[in-house]
Amino acid sequence: MLDTIEFMLKVLFFVLSMIWIGKIMILRTDKQIVINPLLIAISSILVILPQSHDGVELVGMSIQNIRITLYCIYEVIVITGIYATNQKNRIF
């Protein structure tokens, strides 16, 4: 079940990343200065974490649960950023 959730989050990660790349290329806002470093940090942690499905744990959580949590955080940040760049002076 966690494999299915992680796969769906990977697909959503890819789609939202493409949308965010389009926003970066089209719009130049101060909000992106705050959001982009967060997204880069989360993406780099996701790349470093192994794809292990064995019982490997880090900080008391399995690697797969950490990956799922990071995907969720990334997607919430991107969705918030998309909303923030569409609004005029409402958020941030």
All heavy atoms as an XYZ file, in Angstrom:
739
protein
N       0.818     -1.195      0.000
C       0.000      0.000      0.000
C       0.859      1.255      0.000
O       0.558      2.210     -0.704
C      -0.925     -0.002      1.208
C      -1.836      1.186      1.220
S      -3.045      0.992      2.517
C      -3.258      2.660      2.966
N       1.933      1.234      0.810
C       2.817      2.397      0.825
C       3.511      2.597     -0.512
O       3.792      3.732     -0.902
C       3.850      2.258      1.948
C       3.334      2.441      3.371
C       4.460      2.227      4.370
C       2.691      3.791      3.567
N       3.766      1.490     -1.222
C       4.371      1.613     -2.559
C       3.447      2.344     -3.512
O       3.892      3.182     -4.301
C       4.693      0.223     -3.125
C       5.818     -0.459     -2.370
O       6.640      0.257     -1.778
O       5.858     -1.702     -2.378
N       2.160      2.062     -3.445
C       1.179      2.731     -4.303
C       1.082      4.211     -3.963
O       1.048      5.058     -4.861
C      -0.204      2.069     -4.148
O      -0.079      0.673     -4.389
C      -1.202      2.665     -5.119
N       1.044      4.516     -2.677
C       0.979      5.921     -2.248
C       2.219      6.662     -2.704
O       2.137      7.778     -3.221
C       0.806      6.008     -0.717
C      -0.563      5.479     -0.306
C       0.988      7.447     -0.225
C      -0.740      5.317      1.185
N       3.387      6.034     -2.535
C       4.630      6.689     -2.947
C       4.658      6.910     -4.458
O       5.095      7.962     -4.932
C       5.836      5.867     -2.506
C       7.144      6.569     -2.772
C       8.348      5.821     -2.237
O       8.195      4.736     -1.657
O       9.457      6.345     -2.421
N       4.161      5.953     -5.241
C       4.120      6.116     -6.691
C       3.215      7.282     -7.089
O       3.578      8.096     -7.934
C       3.659      4.823     -7.374
C       3.543      4.966     -8.859
C       4.671      5.015     -9.656
C       2.301      5.084     -9.463
C       4.571      5.161    -11.034
C       2.191      5.233    -10.827
C       3.319      5.269    -11.616
N       2.031      7.362     -6.465
C       1.113      8.466     -6.776
C       1.740      9.807     -6.396
O       1.601     10.794     -7.127
C      -0.218      8.271     -6.057
C      -1.035      7.127     -6.603
S      -2.692      6.931     -5.908
C      -2.434      7.044     -4.173
N       2.446      9.850     -5.283
C       3.101     11.085     -4.869
C       4.244     11.451     -5.812
O       4.488     12.628     -6.063
C       3.599     10.969     -3.428
C       2.514     10.951     -2.364
C       3.117     10.648     -0.999
C       1.764     12.266     -2.328
N       4.932     10.453     -6.348
C       5.988     10.728     -7.325
C       5.407     11.345     -8.595
O       5.983     12.279     -9.160
C       6.743      9.445     -7.684
C       7.719      9.010     -6.651
C       8.439      7.756     -7.091
C       9.396      7.276     -6.044
N      10.148      6.080     -6.454
N       4.283     10.826     -9.047
C       3.633     11.376    -10.238
C       3.183     12.809     -9.971
O       3.422     13.712    -10.786
C       2.446     10.492    -10.683
C       1.631     11.162    -11.765
C       2.940      9.131    -11.140
N       2.548     13.036     -8.827
C       2.123     14.378     -8.454
C       3.318     15.304     -8.287
O       3.273     16.469     -8.682
C       1.293     14.328     -7.175
C       0.568     15.597     -6.769
C      -0.384     16.067     -7.863
C      -0.195     15.369     -5.467
N       4.411     14.793     -7.732
C       5.662     15.539     -7.597
C       6.149     16.017     -8.960
O       6.504     17.182     -9.136
C       6.706     14.628     -6.939
C       8.092     15.190     -6.836
C       8.452     15.978     -5.756
C       9.049     14.902     -7.788
C       9.737     16.474     -5.646
C      10.327     15.391     -7.686
C      10.675     16.181     -6.609
N       6.137     15.119     -9.940
C       6.589     15.461    -11.286
C       5.690     16.522    -11.927
O       6.173     17.507    -12.479
C       6.634     14.207    -12.163
C       7.057     14.474    -13.566
C       8.374     14.740    -13.864
C       6.133     14.475    -14.596
C       8.773     15.005    -15.160
C       6.515     14.735    -15.893
C       7.839     15.004    -16.180
N       4.386     16.330    -11.830
C       3.433     17.269    -12.443
C       3.560     18.646    -11.797
O       3.650     19.671    -12.500
C       1.989     16.732    -12.332
C       0.980     17.782    -12.735
C       1.828     15.486    -13.184
N       3.578     18.696    -10.482
C       3.680     19.985     -9.793
C       5.031     20.653    -10.045
O       5.114     21.875    -10.130
C       3.436     19.820     -8.296
C       1.993     19.526     -7.894
C       1.899     19.255     -6.408
C       1.072     20.660     -8.293
N       6.079     19.854    -10.191
C       7.392     20.424    -10.511
C       7.372     21.085    -11.880
O       7.936     22.171    -12.066
C       8.468     19.348    -10.458
O       8.624     18.870     -9.151
N       6.720     20.449    -12.847
C       6.624     21.042    -14.181
C       5.808     22.347    -14.141
O       6.168     23.332    -14.789
C       5.989     20.062    -15.170
C       6.843     18.862    -15.487
S       8.400     19.326    -16.251
C       9.549     18.712    -15.041
N       4.742     22.352    -13.381
C       3.933     23.579    -13.249
C       4.763     24.668    -12.592
O       4.743     25.827    -13.026
C       2.649     23.296    -12.448
C       1.721     22.384    -13.248
C       1.934     24.591    -12.089
C       0.538     21.865    -12.458
N       5.506     24.319    -11.544
C       6.319     25.319    -10.837
C       7.438     25.845    -11.738
O       7.752     27.030    -11.712
C       6.886     24.735     -9.551
C       7.586     25.762     -8.732
C       8.913     25.858     -8.492
C       6.995     26.879     -8.067
N       9.179     26.946     -7.720
C       8.016     27.583     -7.443
C       5.687     27.328     -7.944
C       7.778     28.739     -6.704
C       5.448     28.467     -7.206
C       6.488     29.161     -6.590
N       8.025     24.988    -12.558
C       9.054     25.432    -13.502
C       8.457     26.447    -14.471
O       9.077     27.462    -14.792
C       9.656     24.228    -14.251
C      10.523     23.409    -13.305
C      10.458     24.670    -15.461
C      10.946     22.068    -13.857
N       7.248     26.199    -14.938
C       6.575     27.164    -15.812
C       6.341     28.491    -15.123
O       6.521     29.556    -15.715
N       5.950     28.441    -13.846
C       5.745     29.688    -13.091
C       7.055     30.452    -12.935
O       7.075     31.668    -13.015
C       5.179     29.388    -11.699
C       3.767     28.910    -11.700
C       2.847     30.082    -11.880
C       1.415     29.625    -11.727
N       0.481     30.682    -11.982
N       8.142     29.737    -12.713
C       9.444     30.396    -12.560
C       9.848     31.073    -13.867
O      10.371     32.186    -13.867
C      10.518     29.382    -12.127
C      10.264     28.940    -10.694
C      11.913     29.966    -12.246
C      11.164     27.807    -10.238
N       9.597     30.404    -14.990
C      10.013     30.954    -16.281
C       9.150     32.141    -16.699
O       9.642     33.063    -17.340
C       9.980     29.857    -17.339
C      10.995     28.769    -17.062
S      10.909     27.421    -18.217
C      11.692     28.163    -19.626
N       7.874     32.122    -16.340
C       6.964     33.179    -16.769
C       6.968     34.349    -15.796
O       7.069     35.505    -16.186
C       5.542     32.618    -16.941
C       5.522     31.630    -18.096
C       4.537     33.728    -17.174
C       4.234     30.857    -18.235
N       6.850     34.047    -14.515
C       6.749     35.087    -13.498
C       8.041     35.206    -12.716
O       8.668     34.218    -12.382
C       5.615     34.764    -12.514
C       4.224     34.620    -13.110
C       3.279     34.130    -12.033
C       3.751     35.925    -13.687
N       8.412     36.407    -12.397
C       9.549     36.657    -11.510
C       9.006     37.393    -10.302
O       8.700     38.579    -10.365
C      10.614     37.520    -12.194
C      11.208     36.924    -13.424
C      12.172     35.843    -13.043
N      12.705     35.246    -14.270
C      13.798     34.548    -14.297
N      14.476     34.364    -13.205
N      14.205     34.029    -15.413
N       8.842     36.685     -9.184
C       8.286     37.315     -7.993
C       9.223     37.111     -6.804
O      10.083     36.229     -6.806
C       6.908     36.722     -7.631
O       7.077     35.364     -7.263
C       5.934     36.832     -8.786
N       9.033     37.943     -5.798
C       9.810     37.815     -4.573
C       9.429     36.563     -3.801
O      10.210     36.049     -3.006
C       9.596     39.042     -3.678
C      10.139     40.310     -4.310
O      11.052     40.198     -5.145
O       9.642     41.395     -3.969
N       8.245     36.058     -4.017
C       7.780     34.858     -3.320
C       8.614     33.643     -3.719
O       8.825     32.737     -2.915
C       6.309     34.616     -3.628
C       5.428     35.747     -3.135
C       4.051     35.668     -3.712
C       3.303     36.922     -3.313
N       2.283     37.293     -4.208
N       9.095     33.634     -4.935
C       9.902     32.510     -5.393
C      11.246     32.454     -4.675
O      11.828     31.379     -4.541
C      10.111     32.593     -6.898
C       8.837     32.368     -7.663
C       8.986     32.648     -9.137
O       9.944     33.267     -9.570
N       8.027     32.199     -9.918
N      11.734     33.597     -4.197
C      12.993     33.626     -3.470
C      12.874     32.854     -2.169
O      13.823     32.245     -1.696
C      13.433     35.087     -3.212
C      13.739     35.765     -4.544
C      14.626     35.153     -2.287
C      13.962     37.249     -4.443
N      11.702     32.840     -1.591
C      11.459     32.098     -0.355
C      11.203     30.622     -0.653
O      11.696     29.740      0.053
C      10.247     32.691      0.397
C       9.905     31.881      1.611
C      10.505     34.143      0.755
N      10.462     30.340     -1.680
C      10.002     28.982     -1.951
C      11.074     28.109     -2.612
O      11.241     26.942     -2.243
C       8.730     29.023     -2.817
C       7.605     29.705     -2.025
C       8.306     27.645     -3.268
C       6.377     30.016     -2.828
N      11.815     28.636     -3.565
C      12.764     27.824     -4.327
C      13.823     27.131     -3.462
O      14.094     25.947     -3.682
C      13.417     28.647     -5.428
C      12.449     28.935     -6.554
O      11.455     28.243     -6.720
N      12.736     29.960     -7.325
N      14.445     27.801     -2.494
C      15.425     27.080     -1.658
C      14.807     25.926     -0.864
O      15.442     24.885     -0.690
C      15.968     28.148     -0.716
C      15.716     29.428     -1.408
C      14.467     29.225     -2.205
N      13.569     26.087     -0.414
C      12.894     24.999      0.296
C      12.699     23.802     -0.626
O      12.934     22.650     -0.233
C      11.542     25.465      0.828
C      11.553     26.515      1.927
C      10.135     27.003      2.193
C      12.175     25.949      3.178
N      12.260     24.073     -1.844
C      12.027     22.988     -2.800
C      13.330     22.298     -3.190
O      13.375     21.070     -3.316
C      11.318     23.522     -4.043
C       9.933     24.131     -3.812
C       9.358     24.615     -5.120
C       9.021     23.146     -3.135
N      14.383     23.059     -3.350
C      15.682     22.478     -3.691
C      16.182     21.603     -2.552
O      16.706     20.504     -2.779
C      16.696     23.584     -4.038
C      16.303     24.259     -5.348
C      18.110     23.033     -4.121
C      17.072     25.528     -5.648
N      16.022     22.062     -1.318
C      16.472     21.283     -0.164
C      15.704     19.965     -0.048
O      16.307     18.899      0.153
C      16.311     22.097      1.113
N      14.395     20.019     -0.196
C      13.593     18.795     -0.108
C      13.939     17.842     -1.246
O      14.080     16.628     -1.034
C      12.094     19.136     -0.098
C      11.730     19.858      1.199
C      11.248     17.880     -0.255
C      10.335     20.425      1.222
N      14.107     18.368     -2.449
C      14.446     17.520     -3.596
C      15.808     16.857     -3.414
O      15.982     15.679     -3.735
C      14.459     18.342     -4.879
O      13.186     18.860     -5.133
N      16.772     17.584     -2.870
C      18.098     17.001     -2.667
C      18.068     15.915     -1.601
O      18.759     14.903     -1.721
C      19.112     18.089     -2.314
O      18.785     18.682     -1.079
N      17.263     16.082     -0.560
C      17.129     15.028      0.453
C      16.472     13.794     -0.152
O      16.880     12.664      0.122
C      16.329     15.543      1.664
C      17.126     16.617      2.399
C      15.992     14.410      2.619
C      16.340     17.351      3.463
N      15.464     13.998     -1.000
C      14.801     12.864     -1.653
C      15.760     12.092     -2.554
O      15.683     10.872     -2.654
C      13.593     13.343     -2.461
C      12.344     13.673     -1.653
C      11.321     14.386     -2.522
C      11.754     12.424     -1.057
N      16.677     12.800     -3.189
C      17.639     12.138     -4.069
C      18.634     11.316     -3.252
O      19.015     10.211     -3.649
C      18.382     13.179     -4.937
C      19.582     12.587     -5.629
C      17.438     13.785     -5.951
N      19.031     11.820     -2.104
C      20.033     11.147     -1.280
C      19.467      9.900     -0.588
O      20.164      8.917     -0.430
C      20.604     12.124     -0.236
C      21.433     13.183     -0.937
C      21.439     11.410      0.798
C      21.895     14.295     -0.033
N      18.208      9.930     -0.194
C      17.620      8.795      0.519
C      17.582      7.556     -0.366
O      17.219      7.638     -1.536
C      16.197      9.126      0.981
C      16.075     10.098      2.136
C      14.604     10.405      2.409
C      16.720      9.551      3.386
N      17.929      6.413      0.182
C      17.909      5.182     -0.626
C      16.489      4.730     -0.923
O      15.549      5.098     -0.230
C      18.629      4.167      0.273
C      18.449      4.681      1.648
C      18.386      6.180      1.541
N      16.349      3.906     -1.932
C      15.049      3.359     -2.330
C      14.734      2.086     -1.567
O      14.017      1.233     -2.045
C      15.043      3.069     -3.827
C      15.106      4.281     -4.695
C      13.803      5.048     -4.692
O      12.750      4.499     -4.427
N      13.871      6.330     -4.959
N      15.258      1.944     -0.393
C      15.140      0.714      0.378
C      13.722      0.482      0.870
O      13.077      1.371      1.407
C      16.084      0.785      1.578
O      15.889     -0.317      2.409
N      13.231     -0.734      0.679
C      11.931     -1.124      1.207
C      12.120     -2.105      2.354
O      11.165     -2.624      2.886
C      11.068     -1.765      0.118
C      10.742     -0.808     -0.979
N       9.938      0.285     -0.796
C      11.142     -0.772     -2.262
C       9.837      0.947     -1.936
N      10.556      0.332     -2.843
N      13.362     -2.374      2.683
C      13.634     -3.236      3.822
C      13.326     -2.453      5.085
O      12.928     -1.313      5.042
C      15.097     -3.683      3.803
C      15.452     -4.382      2.488
O      14.527     -4.909      1.854
O      16.630     -4.374      2.113
N      13.513     -3.026      6.196
C      13.177     -2.378      7.464
C      14.169     -1.319      7.887
O      14.347     -1.103      9.089
N      14.836     -0.664      6.967
C      15.830      0.348      7.308
C      15.138      1.545      7.925
O      14.147      2.048      7.388
C      16.627      0.773      6.050
C      17.650      1.824      6.387
C      17.271     -0.429      5.402
N      15.668      1.993      9.055
C      15.059      3.128      9.741
C      16.066      4.261      9.879
O      17.260      4.038      9.993
C      14.559      2.721     11.119
C      13.346      1.826     11.063
C      12.716      1.627     12.428
O      13.197      2.217     13.406
O      11.736      0.871     12.497
N      15.557      5.452      9.898
C      16.344      6.661     10.110
C      15.509      7.571     10.983
O      14.344      7.845     10.664
C      16.655      7.324      8.762
C      17.527      8.564      8.780
C      18.945      8.193      9.194
C      17.552      9.212      7.414
N      16.035      8.011     12.088
C      15.346      8.872     13.047
C      14.046      8.207     13.531
O      13.028      8.862     13.719
C      15.061     10.266     12.448
C      14.648     11.252     13.527
C      16.246     10.813     11.691
N      14.060      6.898     13.682
C      12.907      6.186     14.205
C      11.776      5.955     13.216
O      10.729      5.453     13.591
N      11.956      6.356     11.970
C      10.935      6.149     10.932
C      11.560      5.342      9.797
O      12.754      5.448      9.549
C      10.435      7.487     10.377
C       9.631      8.322     11.330
S       9.163      9.927     10.615
C       8.143      9.438      9.247
N      10.738      4.591      9.100
C      11.268      3.865      7.938
C      11.569      4.865      6.821
O      10.971      5.944      6.746
C      10.266      2.810      7.462
O       9.151      3.422      6.865
N      12.500      4.484      5.981
C      12.911      5.352      4.867
C      11.722      5.671      3.973
O      11.549      6.804      3.517
C      14.044      4.687      4.053
C      15.295      4.501      4.907
C      14.362      5.475      2.800
C      15.994      5.777      5.289
N      10.863      4.699      3.748
C       9.708      4.916      2.871
C       8.749      5.943      3.469
O       8.227      6.797      2.747
C       8.992      3.603      2.607
C       7.967      3.708      1.509
C       7.449      2.360      1.086
O       7.537      1.398      1.842
N       6.924      2.277     -0.119
N       8.522      5.901      4.768
C       7.663      6.902      5.409
C       8.278      8.292      5.351
O       7.564      9.284      5.182
C       7.381      6.515      6.860
C       6.418      5.355      6.970
O       5.669      5.081      6.045
N       6.456      4.669      8.090
N       9.591      8.375      5.483
C      10.274      9.667      5.368
C      10.116     10.211      3.959
O       9.830     11.403      3.767
C      11.761      9.528      5.745
C      11.893      9.210      7.240
C      12.531     10.796      5.404
C      13.294      8.865      7.682
N      10.283      9.350      2.957
C      10.127      9.790      1.560
C       8.704     10.287      1.301
O       8.502     11.320      0.667
C      10.475      8.662      0.594
C      11.943      8.270      0.626
C      12.247      7.145     -0.342
N      12.114      7.580     -1.709
C      13.058      8.229     -2.388
N      14.187      8.504     -1.810
N      12.851      8.597     -3.633
N       7.705      9.553      1.788
C       6.310      9.952      1.600
C       6.048     11.287      2.276
O       5.403     12.174      1.701
C       5.357      8.857      2.122
C       5.401      7.650      1.184
C       3.933      9.376      2.253
C       4.675      6.437      1.706
N       6.574     11.476      3.469
C       6.410     12.746      4.191
C       7.057     13.895      3.425
O       6.456     14.970      3.291
C       7.018     12.638      5.599
O       6.403     11.557      6.295
C       6.827     13.928      6.379
N       8.251     13.683      2.898
C       8.926     14.742      2.136
C       8.181     15.068      0.846
O       8.095     16.242      0.461
C      10.371     14.342      1.838
C      11.317     14.358      3.040
C      12.673     13.780      2.654
C      11.471     15.763      3.584
N       7.644     14.051      0.171
C       6.836     14.318     -1.029
C       5.619     15.167     -0.678
O       5.282     16.108     -1.397
C       6.371     13.015     -1.695
C       7.405     12.342     -2.565
C       7.777     11.028     -2.335
C       8.002     13.010     -3.630
C       8.722     10.394     -3.132
C       8.940     12.399     -4.423
C       9.291     11.084     -4.172
O      10.225     10.470     -4.972
N       4.957     14.831      0.419
C       3.769     15.599      0.837
C       4.131     17.042      1.165
O       3.422     17.976      0.762
C       3.097     14.937      2.033
S       2.299     13.376      1.638
N       5.222     17.238      1.902
C       5.652     18.602      2.246
C       5.973     19.388      0.978
O       5.576     20.546      0.833
C       6.860     18.562      3.202
C       6.438     18.005      4.561
C       7.488     19.936      3.360
C       7.595     17.694      5.486
N       6.690     18.765      0.050
C       7.038     19.412     -1.218
C       5.781     19.846     -1.962
O       5.685     20.979     -2.441
C       7.858     18.441     -2.075
C       8.323     19.003     -3.393
C       9.574     19.592     -3.501
C       7.534     18.957     -4.539
C      10.023     20.097     -4.708
C       7.964     19.462     -5.740
C       9.206     20.033     -5.819
O       9.641     20.554     -7.009
N       4.819     18.946     -2.035
C       3.611     19.245     -2.798
C       2.772     20.325     -2.136
O       2.204     21.175     -2.823
C       2.828     17.952     -3.013
C       3.567     17.044     -3.979
C       3.179     15.598     -3.917
O       2.237     15.255     -3.179
O       3.832     14.800     -4.610
N       2.736     20.351     -0.823
C       2.012     21.426     -0.127
C       2.695     22.767     -0.381
O       2.020     23.774     -0.637
C       1.916     21.126      1.390
C       1.487     22.355      2.173
C       0.969     19.980      1.644
N       4.022     22.788     -0.356
C       4.755     24.037     -0.616
C       4.508     24.518     -2.042
O       4.267     25.710     -2.280
C       6.260     23.854     -0.342
C       6.504     23.670      1.150
C       7.060     25.046     -0.863
C       7.923     23.290      1.503
N       4.530     23.618     -3.011
C       4.310     24.013     -4.410
C       2.883     24.512     -4.613
O       2.667     25.541     -5.264
C       4.635     22.853     -5.374
C       4.189     23.185     -6.783
C       6.112     22.562     -5.365
N       1.910     23.814     -4.055
C       0.519     24.251     -4.208
C       0.316     25.615     -3.552
O      -0.340     26.499     -4.119
C      -0.443     23.195     -3.635
C      -0.439     21.954     -4.542
C      -1.856     23.737     -3.503
C      -1.148     20.759     -3.963
N       0.908     25.817     -2.375
C       0.838     27.124     -1.715
C       1.527     28.190     -2.562
O       1.028     29.303     -2.692
C       1.482     27.058     -0.323
O       0.849     26.031      0.439
C       1.361     28.383      0.405
N       2.670     27.847     -3.141
C       3.391     28.799     -3.991
C       2.619     29.154     -5.249
O       2.606     30.311     -5.670
N       1.969     28.176     -5.862
C       1.161     28.458     -7.048
C       0.009     29.385     -6.685
O      -0.280     30.337     -7.403
C       0.651     27.134     -7.677
C       1.811     26.366     -8.290
C      -0.424     27.408     -8.724
C       1.465     24.957     -8.708
N      -0.625     29.100     -5.575
C      -1.720     29.964     -5.109
C      -1.198     31.368     -4.797
O      -1.830     32.361     -5.165
C      -2.381     29.353     -3.876
C      -3.455     30.222     -3.287
C      -4.695     30.324     -3.897
C      -3.223     30.964     -2.138
C      -5.692     31.133     -3.370
C      -4.205     31.774     -1.603
C      -5.432     31.854     -2.214
O      -6.401     32.663     -1.690
N      -0.044     31.447     -4.154
C       0.511     32.747     -3.764
C       0.912     33.586     -4.972
O       0.740     34.802     -4.968
C       1.714     32.555     -2.854
N       1.437     32.951     -6.013
C       1.837     33.719     -7.190
C       0.642     34.148     -8.029
O       0.742     35.097     -8.797
C       2.833     32.920     -8.064
O       2.263     31.670     -8.405
C       4.137     32.732     -7.341
N      -0.490     33.462     -7.870
C      -1.692     33.851     -8.594
C      -2.427     34.994     -7.909
O      -3.160     35.726     -8.544
C      -2.648     32.671     -8.760
C      -2.134     31.677     -9.771
O      -1.333     31.996    -10.615
N      -2.600     30.451     -9.661
N      -2.263     35.135     -6.602
C      -2.931     36.183     -5.835
C      -2.053     37.435     -5.784
O      -0.840     37.351     -5.832
C      -3.222     35.699     -4.408
C      -4.117     34.500     -4.352
C      -5.507     34.802     -4.896
O      -6.068     35.842     -4.609
N      -6.048     33.889     -5.672
N      -2.666     38.546     -5.622
C      -1.948     39.812     -5.503
C      -1.871     40.212     -4.039
O      -2.875     40.551     -3.419
C      -2.669     40.929     -6.279
C      -2.866     40.621     -7.741
C      -1.568     40.705     -8.484
C      -1.846     40.498     -9.966
N      -0.717     40.171    -10.710
N      -0.691     40.117     -3.450
C      -0.410     40.583     -2.083
C      -1.324     39.984     -1.014
O      -1.652     40.646     -0.051
C      -0.477     42.106     -2.012
C       0.525     42.741     -2.936
O       1.611     42.199     -3.133
N       0.162     43.875     -3.485
N      -1.759     38.774     -1.155
C      -2.630     38.167     -0.147
C      -1.849     37.268      0.808
O      -2.188     37.129      1.936
C      -3.710     37.341     -0.817
C      -4.635     38.180     -1.635
C      -5.995     37.918     -1.191
N      -6.869     38.837     -1.898
C      -8.138     38.711     -1.935
N      -8.707     37.713     -1.310
N      -8.882     39.573     -2.559
N      -0.857     36.583      0.296
C      -0.090     35.669      1.125
C       1.385     35.994      0.943
O       1.790     36.433     -0.106
C      -0.412     34.206      0.731
C       0.111     33.228      1.757
C       0.088     33.870     -0.615
C      -0.406     31.820      1.576
N       2.152     35.808      1.955
C       3.566     36.193      2.028
C       3.632     37.664      2.163
O       4.022     38.491      1.612
C       4.398     35.700      0.834
C       4.669     34.230      0.863
C       4.106     33.390     -0.077
C       5.471     33.667      1.839
C       4.357     32.042     -0.061
C       5.710     32.326      1.858
C       5.168     31.510      0.906
